[in-house]
Amino acid sequence: MASPSVSPRLLIIAGAIVAAIGVGIYVGNSTPEPAPAVAVQPAAPAPAPKPPVEERVKPPAPRAPAAPEPATPAEPKVVRTKEQASAELLALPELRAWSAMLEKTSNGKVHGALIEYDPAPRKLNGKTYYQFSFVENSADAALRWESFLVSANDDEILVEDATNDEVISLARWRREKHPEKRVSVDG
């Protein structure tokens, strides 16, 4: 007696169907059904017991004056967002001139750009500063020209002087570094 032969293709299709049904049963049984929503009623507050009559008539005992809490310095109010700080920095005449010069001398292949070199604001002298760098942005690289700290609390803009490893005011940077004369990443 010869046994009937089943084609391998038919076996594969049957196996796939059995596997799909098995996965469906598994998924159907493994996902918990949501519990019915039950409205929670707040418990009624218990009425406070009334004190005896003689206790109701007594004046409150004098309390010792509370010690004043130490004054904590309030965090300065944020008056400009990171986007506003970036826009104000890009509006500086020096950065506008650098961007224009980079595009002109490279025939549009190099652009001036701002990058946020640390997304975490920096705390300095009780203020919060956004941290940006002006870079020469080309297809090959982004070369840093200057790094700036833009206050979130007021209109202050500081410049990080990498040469002397200090933070200086915008006015001092203009006075000492002469950024309007700068024509390259090296100064």
C-alpha positions in Angstrom: 0.0 0.0 0.0 1.5 3.3 -1.0 1.1 6.3 1.3 -0.3 9.4 -0.2 2.3 12.0 -0.8 1.7 15.7 0.2 3.6 18.4 -1.7 6.2 20.4 0.3 4.5 23.6 -0.8 1.2 22.5 0.8 3.0 21.6 4.0 4.7 25.0 4.2 1.3 26.8 3.6 -0.4 24.6 6.3 2.5 25.3 8.7 2.2 29.1 8.2 -1.6 29.0 8.8 -1.1 26.9 12.0 1.6 29.4 13.2 -0.6 32.4 12.5 -3.5 30.9 14.4 -1.1 30.0 17.3 0.2 33.6 17.4 -3.3 34.9 17.3 -4.4 32.7 20.2 -1.3 33.6 22.2 -1.8 37.4 21.7 -5.5 37.1 22.4 -4.8 35.3 25.7 -1.8 37.4 26.8 -3.4 40.8 26.6 -5.2 41.6 29.8 -8.8 42.8 29.5 -9.3 46.3 30.9 -10.9 46.4 34.3 -14.3 48.0 34.3 -14.2 51.6 35.4 -15.4 52.1 38.9 -16.2 55.6 40.1 -14.5 56.3 43.4 -16.6 58.2 45.8 -14.7 60.3 48.3 -15.3 59.4 51.8 -17.5 61.8 53.7 -15.5 63.7 56.2 -16.2 62.7 59.8 -17.7 65.6 61.8 -15.2 67.0 64.3 -16.2 66.4 67.9 -17.2 69.5 69.7 -15.0 70.3 72.7 -16.6 70.8 76.1 -18.0 74.2 76.8 -15.2 75.3 79.1 -12.6 74.6 76.4 -14.5 76.7 73.9 -14.4 79.8 76.1 -10.6 79.8 76.8 -8.6 82.2 74.7 -5.7 80.6 72.8 -2.4 80.4 74.5 0.1 83.0 73.3 2.6 81.5 70.9 6.3 82.3 70.7 7.1 84.4 67.7 8.2 82.3 64.8 11.8 82.6 63.7 12.0 84.4 60.4 12.9 81.9 57.6 16.3 82.6 56.0 15.8 84.5 52.7 16.6 82.4 49.8 17.8 84.2 46.7 15.0 84.1 44.1 15.9 82.6 40.8 16.0 85.5 38.3 13.0 85.6 36.0 13.5 84.3 32.4 12.8 87.1 30.0 13.9 85.6 26.7 13.7 82.1 25.3 16.6 80.2 23.6 15.2 81.1 20.2 15.0 84.8 21.1 18.6 84.7 22.4 19.8 83.1 19.2 18.0 85.7 17.1 19.5 88.6 19.1 22.9 87.1 18.8 22.6 86.7 15.0 21.5 90.3 14.9 24.8 91.6 16.2 26.6 93.6 13.5 29.8 91.6 13.8 28.0 88.3 13.2 26.0 89.6 10.3 29.3 91.0 8.7 31.1 87.7 9.3 28.2 85.7 7.7 28.1 88.0 4.7 31.9 87.9 4.2 32.0 84.1 4.4 29.3 83.7 1.8 30.8 86.3 -0.5 34.4 84.9 -0.4 33.2 81.3 -0.8 30.7 82.0 -3.6 28.0 80.7 -1.3 29.7 77.5 -0.3 30.4 78.5 3.3 27.9 80.1 5.7 28.0 81.6 9.1 25.9 79.7 11.6 25.1 79.5 15.3 25.2 76.2 17.1 24.3 75.5 20.6 27.4 73.9 22.0 25.8 72.8 25.2 22.0 72.5 25.5 22.2 72.8 29.3 22.0 76.4 30.3 25.1 77.7 32.2 24.8 79.4 35.6 27.1 82.3 36.1 26.9 85.0 38.8 23.3 83.9 39.7 22.1 84.2 36.1 21.2 81.6 33.5 22.9 81.7 30.1 22.3 80.0 26.8 25.6 78.8 25.2 26.2 79.4 21.5 29.1 79.3 19.1 29.4 81.2 15.8 30.8 78.8 13.3 32.1 78.8 9.7 29.9 76.1 8.3 31.0 74.3 5.1 30.3 70.9 3.6 33.5 69.6 5.2 33.4 71.0 8.7 32.1 73.6 11.1 34.9 75.8 12.4 34.3 77.8 15.6 35.0 81.5 15.5 33.6 82.7 18.8 31.5 81.3 21.7 28.9 83.4 23.4 26.8 83.3 26.5 23.4 85.0 26.1 21.5 85.7 29.3 18.0 84.3 29.7 17.3 86.8 32.5 18.2 90.2 30.9 19.8 91.6 27.7 23.4 90.7 28.6 25.6 89.0 26.1 29.0 87.7 27.1 31.9 86.4 25.0 34.1 83.5 26.1 37.7 84.6 25.6 39.5 81.3 24.8 42.9 83.0 24.8 42.7 84.2 28.4 40.2 81.5 29.5 37.7 84.1 30.8 34.3 85.4 30.1 34.2 89.1 29.0 31.5 91.6 28.3 30.4 92.3 24.7 31.7 95.9 25.1 35.1 94.7 26.2 35.3 92.1 23.4 34.6 94.8 20.9 37.1 97.2 22.5 40.0 94.6 22.9 39.4 92.0 20.1 38.2 94.3 17.3 35.9 91.7 15.8 34.9 94.0 13.0 38.3 93.5 11.5 38.3 89.7 11.6 38.4 87.9 8.3 39.1 84.3 9.1 38.7 81.6 11.8 42.2 82.4 13.1 41.4 86.0 13.6 
